[in-house]
Amino acid sequence: MTGNQLDVIIDKKPIRALVDSGASFSVISDKYRRFLKKVLFADAKSVMLKVADGNFVRPIGKCVLRVRINNRELPFEFIVLSHCSHDVILGWDFLEASQAVIDCGQNELVLEDICRDSTAPDAWNLYATRDYTLKPHSLTRITVSGYQTRGDINVVLDGSKHLLFEKNIATPSMVSTYRNGKSDVWVTNLQFRNQIIPRGMCIGQAEPLNEGHLCVISDTSGCLDDQQETSSHR
């Protein structure tokens, strides 16, 4: 990392990106998007953005890029601008989602280490195994993977708060079976438009289920029937 610029690999192409923690969103110029031949997703609800010179610009859409830093690849959604001072700007949304740490003393940017040691962790991240298209206001079952466990175990899944707050994609907390390092989860697209979950995006976390923490709810069907009978006699 030189100053506030970082050499990265984006979709297998090397480029020097501007790291700007003061920018709310990560940006790619439309010229460079065309060079990479990336699909542009129109965003009808795009808001006006205030840029460094004080002017306001409206994004023309979004696209998903695969960013490789320190041998770790992370798919991420970028805002596309017609004109931009740099072809690629890594903003605060990227730094937050990737849990990046900027070491000013060493002039380094380090992403969260996804390599795990041989001991089982208390919790681990889950990543989408392929690209998924989520239809508006719908549930979609997707397959996620993460830490490779020995055998099948029951786990508690907790959805990513970043996806919920930033993209309106909700993943409910649930108990699931983790087989061969994979599990199926349901995600909900709360938007009025299609959304993309690219392969490798973090969906949430899993942790081993402690059976002693489970609370069993007894059968309440009889109570419901009694209530219905009482209501019918009134």
C-alpha positions in Angstrom: 0.0 0.0 0.0 1.5 3.3 -1.1 -0.1 6.3 0.7 -3.8 5.7 0.3 -3.5 3.6 -2.9 -3.4 -0.2 -3.0 -2.5 -2.7 -5.7 -5.3 -5.2 -6.1 -6.5 -7.8 -8.5 -10.1 -7.2 -9.8 -11.6 -10.0 -11.9 -8.0 -11.2 -12.7 -6.9 -7.8 -13.8 -4.3 -5.8 -11.7 -5.1 -2.2 -10.9 -4.2 0.4 -8.3 -7.3 1.3 -6.3 -7.9 4.3 -4.0 -8.6 3.4 -0.4 -11.0 6.0 1.0 -12.5 5.3 4.4 -14.4 8.6 4.1 -16.4 7.3 1.0 -19.6 5.6 2.1 -19.7 3.4 -1.1 -17.2 1.7 -3.2 -17.0 2.9 -6.8 -15.9 1.8 -10.2 -15.8 4.0 -13.3 -18.1 3.0 -16.2 -15.1 3.1 -18.5 -13.3 0.5 -16.4 -16.5 -1.6 -16.0 -16.7 -1.8 -19.8 -13.1 -2.8 -19.9 -13.8 -5.7 -17.5 -17.0 -6.5 -19.5 -19.1 -6.6 -16.3 -22.9 -6.6 -16.4 -24.5 -3.3 -15.3 -27.5 -3.6 -12.9 -29.7 -0.6 -13.1 -30.8 0.8 -9.8 -34.0 2.8 -10.0 -33.7 4.0 -6.4 -30.1 5.3 -6.7 -29.6 8.4 -4.7 -27.5 11.4 -5.4 -23.9 11.2 -4.1 -21.8 14.1 -3.0 -18.2 13.7 -4.4 -14.9 15.2 -3.3 -15.3 18.5 -5.2 -18.6 19.2 -3.6 -20.7 18.4 -6.6 -23.6 15.9 -6.7 -23.7 12.9 -9.1 -26.2 10.1 -9.7 -24.9 6.6 -10.2 -25.8 4.8 -13.4 -26.1 1.4 -11.7 -24.2 -1.3 -9.9 -22.0 -4.2 -10.7 -20.4 -7.1 -8.8 -16.6 -7.4 -8.9 -14.2 -10.0 -7.4 -11.5 -8.2 -5.4 -8.3 -10.1 -4.6 -6.1 -8.8 -1.8 -3.3 -10.7 -0.1 -4.4 -13.9 -1.9 -8.0 -13.6 -0.6 -10.8 -13.1 -3.0 -13.9 -11.3 -2.0 -16.9 -10.6 -4.2 -18.5 -7.1 -3.7 -21.1 -4.8 -5.2 -19.7 -1.5 -6.6 -21.5 1.7 -7.6 -20.9 2.7 -11.2 -20.2 6.3 -12.0 -20.0 7.8 -15.5 -17.0 9.9 -14.5 -14.7 9.2 -11.6 -11.3 10.5 -10.4 -10.1 6.9 -10.0 -11.2 3.8 -11.9 -11.7 1.9 -8.6 -12.3 3.3 -5.1 -12.6 1.0 -2.1 -15.0 2.8 0.3 -16.1 2.3 3.9 -18.7 -0.3 2.9 -16.0 -2.6 1.5 -13.7 -2.0 4.5 -16.5 -2.8 6.9 -17.8 -5.9 5.1 -14.4 -7.4 4.6 -13.4 -6.5 8.2 -10.3 -4.8 6.8 -7.6 -3.3 9.1 -5.5 -0.4 7.8 -2.0 -0.5 9.4 -0.8 3.1 8.9 2.6 2.3 10.4 3.3 -0.5 8.0 1.3 1.0 5.1 -0.7 -2.3 4.8 -4.3 -3.2 4.4 -5.1 -6.6 5.9 -8.4 -8.5 5.4 -9.9 -10.8 8.0 -8.0 -14.1 7.9 -10.3 -16.9 6.7 -7.7 -19.6 7.3 -8.5 -21.7 10.3 -6.2 -23.8 12.5 -6.8 -27.5 13.1 -8.9 -26.9 16.3 -12.6 -26.3 15.9 -13.5 -22.6 16.2 -16.3 -21.4 18.4 -17.9 -19.9 15.3 -17.1 -19.5 11.6 -18.2 -17.5 8.6 -20.5 -19.0 5.9 -20.0 -18.2 2.2 -22.3 -18.7 -0.8 -21.1 -21.6 -2.9 -22.3 -20.1 -6.2 -24.0 -17.1 -7.7 -27.7 -16.7 -6.7 -30.4 -14.4 -8.1 -33.0 -13.4 -5.5 -36.4 -12.4 -6.8 -38.3 -9.5 -5.3 -40.1 -10.2 -2.0 -39.3 -13.9 -2.1 -37.6 -16.7 -0.2 -34.6 -18.5 -1.8 -32.8 -21.5 -0.5 -29.0 -21.3 -1.0 -26.1 -23.5 -0.1 -23.3 -22.1 2.1 -20.0 -23.5 3.2 -17.2 -22.7 5.6 -15.2 -24.5 8.2 -14.7 -28.2 7.4 -16.0 -30.3 10.3 -15.5 -33.9 10.9 -18.8 -35.6 10.3 -22.3 -34.1 10.5 -23.1 -31.7 13.3 -26.1 -29.5 14.3 -25.3 -25.8 14.2 -27.0 -22.5 15.0 -26.9 -20.2 11.9 -27.0 -16.4 12.4 -27.5 -14.2 9.3 -25.2 -11.3 8.3 -26.4 -8.0 9.8 -24.5 -6.2 7.0 -26.6 -7.9 4.3 -29.8 -7.0 6.3 -29.0 -3.3 6.8 -27.2 -2.5 3.6 -29.0 -4.7 1.0 -32.3 -5.7 2.7 -31.4 -9.4 2.5 -32.6 -11.2 5.6 -31.4 -14.6 6.9 -33.3 -15.8 10.0 -31.5 -17.4 12.9 -32.1 -21.2 12.7 -30.9 -24.6 13.7 -29.5 -26.6 10.8 -27.5 -29.7 10.0 -23.9 -29.0 8.8 -22.9 -31.8 6.4 -19.4 -32.1 4.8 -18.8 -28.4 5.5 -22.0 -27.2 3.9 -25.6 -26.3 4.9 -28.7 -25.0 3.2 -30.2 -21.7 4.5 -33.2 -19.6 3.5 -32.7 -15.9 2.6 -35.4 -13.3 2.0 -35.1 -10.5 -0.5 -37.0 -7.6 1.0 -36.5 -5.3 -2.0 -38.8 -4.6 -4.9 -36.2 -5.7 -7.4 -33.9 -8.7 -8.2 -30.7 -8.9 -6.2 -27.5 -10.9 -6.7 -25.6 -12.9 -4.1 -22.3 -13.7 -5.7 -20.3 -16.8 -5.0 -18.0 -16.2 -2.0 -20.2 -13.5 -0.3 -20.4 -13.9 3.5 -24.0 -14.8 4.4 -23.6 -15.2 8.2 -22.0 -17.3 10.9 -22.4 -20.8 12.3 -21.6 -22.2 15.7 -22.0 -25.7 17.1 -25.4 -26.3 18.8 -25.3 -26.9 22.5 -28.3 -29.2 23.1 -28.4 -28.2 26.7 -29.5 -24.7 25.6 -32.6 -25.9 23.8 -36.0 -25.2 25.2 -38.8 -27.7 24.2 -42.3 -26.3 23.6 -45.0 -28.8 24.6 -47.9 -29.5 22.3 -50.4 -26.7 22.7 -53.0 -27.9 20.1 -55.4 -28.9 22.9 -55.2 -25.5 24.5 -56.0 -23.9 21.1 -59.0 -26.2 20.6 -60.4 -25.3 24.1 -60.0 -21.6 23.3 -61.8 -22.0 20.0 -64.7 -23.9 21.7 -65.0 -21.1 24.3 -65.1 -18.5 21.6 -67.8 -20.3 19.7 -70.1 -20.5 22.7 -69.9 -16.8 23.4 
